[in-house]
């Protein structure tokens, strides 16, 4: 039996963005696998990077890797398409990677990111990220979020890859230059 430990996690990753970013994609909190890899959505079964590469018509050379080259490739992909990545929460108590177990959520401060970029659209990757964002952040950011389906492997039955790509394609509309 796999026992999952409940932990208080302080978000360990910096947001990925630059001054040209126009869309912000938010998860809840990096999974244990992403925290150990040092970058977002790095669990090998999470479909986030496959979906983003598909909506932007690109191929990831390091699709099945999690080393420095894979991280650099993913970092460049989002910035090239004016997308920023971060998470709703700065800290929380969580059991493994289970969003349903989140307690004591503390939101990130988005003020610098929003002031120093061109972000006008915010997308949340899943219901929990969306609910936490609308409850804890929207009144400060004054930007309504769009709730996208989770790319987690736990969501595969309801959201096959083709449906995810279709749902996430709205991010491309944010990037009209």
Buried (B, 14 or more C-beta within 10 A) or exposed (E): EEEEEEEEBEBEBEBBBEEBBBBBBBBBBBBBBBBEBBBBBBBEEBBBBBBBBBBBEEEBEBEEBBEEEBBEBBBEBBBEBBBBBBBBBBBBEBBBBBBEBBEEBEBBEBEEBBEEBBBEBBBBBBBBBBBBBBEBBBEEBEBEBBBBBBBBEEBBEEBEEEEBBEBBEBBBEBBEE
